[in-house]
Amino acid sequence: MKFQLPSASLALACVGMFALPQTGFAQNKGEIKIAHVYSKTGPLEAYGKQTATGFLMGLDYATGGTMMVAGKKLTVIEKDDQGKPDVGKSLLAAAYGDDKADIAVGPTSSGVALAMLPVAEEYKKILVVEPAVADSITGDKWNKYIFRTGRNSSQDAISNAVAQDKPGVNIATLAQDYAFGRDGVKAFRDSIKKAKIVHEEYLPTTTTDFTAGAQRIIDKLKDLPGRKVIWIIWAGAGNPFKIADLDLKRYGIEIVTGGNIMPAMVAYKQFPGMEGATYYYFGIPKNPVNEWLVANHYSKYKTPPDFFTAGGMAAAIAVVEALKKTKGDVGTEKLIANMEGMSFETPKGKMTFRKEDHQAMQSMYHFKIKADPAFAWGVPELVREIKAEEMDVPVRNKR
């Protein structure tokens, strides 16, 4: 699959098509402050920077280039949580308390997000979670001030189970030992109905040598009949795909995984035919918002937008659409009333905030990896779109 870059005229048409008229008038003040707390530095820096790029592009797109809603200027206050929960918690408190931020967006890490949730409740201000994934964010740790545009672990897991859940399949999981990894594996395990999970391996987030963990997995799988796979769920530094060097083929063991950023998918290229499910890849969704994102990202950065760029844009569009509905009123209760059940168009197509837990319901994409010489990474070719209504994503909160 080679993605055809939209022509300049098409890109301009997309911009014009989605320029939003300015309505209303300033209420109380002529500025709306949005705090973006994310990993500018730390182990998830690559993800955080993509989200920040996408967020600013999304604000530009959703406001038709004006950076205004209802006559009010949008001001973004960026804060670096460094991937540390205590830092993220204090920064969000400072954003709400000292900076008088009206809405916050972020963070990158699930661990940081879980530390930030009580702060939003304390200050009674909206936090739009993007891209932290752990189910517990919109599950048992959730409160009514939390909305999430990013996918959750259950959406990841259910869509990946589509590719792997078949009779006679034995699965071992390899994940990081923190909220993202453990919630992801739990959701995957809960989604598996026909296959059998025979082992769960959790390793520190800083792991660089995967030999010991991989050997434990091999020992569990090697003598089993049927298909044998290792499902990898990993974020940030470290390359768990190096376990392929341990001669997995000798034991008939395959590696499977979900989507990731393009630099991480360089490792996928050695596994042509590998199937999984992904949140986003720039060449898959076919809609005007994604065309705009791809065209403008190429124009500005000379590269296609990546996994978390799309998420940042989705978060920005959600914020702007909510503010448009309230005509610029940043009152929390009014925002909540308008955001519950709200649908909005993103690079992935339509998302809708579920009323029960404010999780954005959205499509995922079943893919098969192609080793295309035109790309440095393994290209995820679309097998089929898994629509939101096809996924029975559990409501896990205590509302």
C-alpha positions, 0 to 999 in steps of 0.5 A, spaced: 500 500 500 502 506 498 498 512 500 497 518 495 498 524 498 493 529 496 494 535 491 495 542 494 488 544 491 485 538 495 489 540 501 486 547 500 479 545 499 479 541 505 482 547 509 476 551 506 471 546 507 472 545 514 473 553 516 468 554 522 464 560 522 465 565 528 459 566 533 457 569 539 461 574 543 466 574 549 463 572 556 467 574 562 473 574 559 476 574 551 481 568 553 480 560 554 486 557 557 487 550 555 493 546 559 496 541 555 500 536 560 504 531 557 511 528 556 516 533 553 521 529 556 522 522 559 521 515 556 515 516 552 517 523 549 516 521 542 509 519 543 508 526 547 511 530 542 507 527 536 500 528 541 503 536 542 504 537 534 497 533 533 493 538 538 496 544 535 494 542 528 487 540 531 486 547 534 488 550 527 483 545 523 477 546 528 477 553 528 479 554 521 486 557 522 483 563 527 485 559 534 478 562 536 471 560 539 465 564 540 470 570 539 475 568 545 482 566 543 484 559 545 491 559 549 495 553 550 499 552 556 504 546 555 507 543 561 512 537 561 510 531 566 517 528 564 513 521 565 513 522 572 506 521 576 508 526 582 510 531 577 504 530 572 499 531 579 503 537 581 503 540 574 495 539 573 494 542 580 498 548 578 495 549 571 488 549 574 490 553 580 495 558 578 494 558 571 487 558 571 486 553 566 479 552 563 480 545 561 486 540 561 488 535 556 493 529 557 497 526 559 502 521 555 503 515 560 497 511 564 501 512 570 501 519 570 494 520 568 492 516 574 495 520 579 492 526 575 485 524 575 483 526 583 486 533 581 481 534 576 475 532 581 478 537 586 478 543 582 472 541 578 475 542 571 475 538 565 481 533 563 481 530 556 485 524 557 489 523 551 493 518 549 494 514 556 490 508 555 489 504 561 482 501 562 482 504 570 482 511 567 475 511 565 474 505 570 474 504 577 479 510 578 474 515 573 470 521 575 465 525 572 470 530 570 474 525 565 473 525 558 478 520 554 479 521 546 484 516 546 482 509 545 482 504 552 486 498 553 479 494 552 478 497 545 486 495 544 484 488 546 478 487 543 480 489 536 487 485 537 483 479 539 479 479 533 485 477 529 488 472 534 482 469 538 481 462 534 480 455 537 487 451 538 491 458 539 496 458 545 498 465 547 503 468 551 503 475 553 509 480 554 508 487 557 510 492 561 509 492 569 505 498 570 498 500 568 498 500 561 501 493 560 497 490 566 490 493 564 492 491 557 493 484 558 487 484 563 483 486 557 486 482 552 485 476 557 477 478 558 476 478 550 479 472 548 474 466 548 476 461 543 484 461 544 488 460 550 492 464 554 498 460 557 503 465 560 503 472 562 510 475 562 511 482 565 518 486 565 520 493 567 519 499 563 526 500 562 528 493 560 533 492 554 535 485 555 529 481 554 532 474 554 530 472 561 523 473 560 523 471 553 526 464 555 520 463 560 515 464 555 518 459 550 519 454 556 511 455 556 509 455 549 514 450 546 511 443 547 504 445 546 500 443 540 497 448 535 498 455 533 503 458 538 504 466 539 507 471 543 502 477 544 507 483 545 504 490 548 509 495 549 510 502 549 516 507 549 524 505 549 526 498 549 525 493 543 521 487 545 521 484 538 529 482 539 526 476 542 525 473 535 533 473 535 532 467 540 530 462 534 522 462 535 521 459 529 525 453 531 519 452 536 514 454 531 512 460 535 510 467 532 510 474 534 503 478 534 502 485 536 498 491 535 499 498 532 505 503 534 509 509 532 512 508 525 519 508 528 517 502 532 514 499 526 521 498 523 521 492 527 515 489 524 518 489 517 521 482 519 514 479 520 511 480 513 504 477 514 503 479 522 496 481 523 494 485 529 489 491 530 491 498 530 488 505 533 491 509 527 495 509 521 495 515 516 494 511 510 488 507 512 482 512 514 479 515 508 475 521 510 476 529 509 479 530 516 485 525 515 486 528 508 487 535 511 492 532 517 496 528 512 496 534 507 498 539 512 503 534 516 507 533 509 507 540 508 509 542 514 514 536 516 515 533 510 513 526 513 506 523 514 503 524 521 504 518 526 499 514 531 499 519 536 499 525 532 492 523 530 490 522 537 492 529 539 488 532 533 482 528 535 483 531 542 483 538 540 477 537 535 473 535 541 475 541 545 473 546 540 466 542 538 465 542 546 466 550 546 462 551 540 456 548 543 457 552 549 458 558 545 465 559 549 462 558 556 467 554 560 463 552 566 464 545 567 457 543 568 455 546 562 461 543 558 459 536 561 452 536 559 454 538 552 460 533 552 456 527 554 454 523 548 457 528 543 459 526 537 465 529 533 469 528 526 476 526 527 482 523 523 479 516 524 472 518 522 466 519 528 468 519 535 462 519 540 463 520 548 459 515 551 455 517 557 456 512 562 464 513 562 466 519 557 470 514 553 470 516 546 467 510 542 471 509 535 473 504 530 479 500 530 483 497 524 485 490 523 491 490 519 496 485 516 503 487 515 507 488 508 514 489 507 514 494 502 521 497 500 518 504 499 517 504 507 522 503 512 517 500 517 512 494 516 506 497 513 499 495 516 495 494 510 487 494 512 484 487 513 477 491 515 475 496 519 472 494 526 467 499 527 465 502 534 458 498 534 462 491 533 466 492 540 462 490 546 467 495 550 465 494 558 463 500 562 468 499 568 467 505 572 463 505 579 458 511 577 
